[in-house]
């Protein structure tokens, strides 16, 4: 999701327009303040994401604002995501997805599965086991 997509709801839809369901995928990448305008318009909310993924940052936002690009020590390293806030509320039931099917080669998810997911992800071997564009290789 691009950073300003939730904001387009307020830009282009009248204030009284509402949704039956609002769905945020990759919610670990969405700041709550960017999503709230969509959340309040929905009768139901579905928030999907993974708290083990990188949190939202303002790294690119501050560079686009025309600043000199220098690192600001007072700037927070991370922001609370919509997923963090939703889970902390205790109001939204949490379900874990157990299957990982996106990697072209199973070895690409193996480390994360062991280190972060306690080997609980069900992974699938890729259609091709060998080839120039399959898996990870070391090139000196």
ABEGO torsion letter per residue (X at the ends): XBAAAAAAAAAABBAABBBABBBBBGAAABBAAAAAAAAAABABBBBBEBAABBBBBAAAAAAAAGBAGBBBAABBABBBBAAAAAAAAGABBBBBBABBAABABAAAAAAAAAAAAGGABBBBBBABABEAABEBBBBX
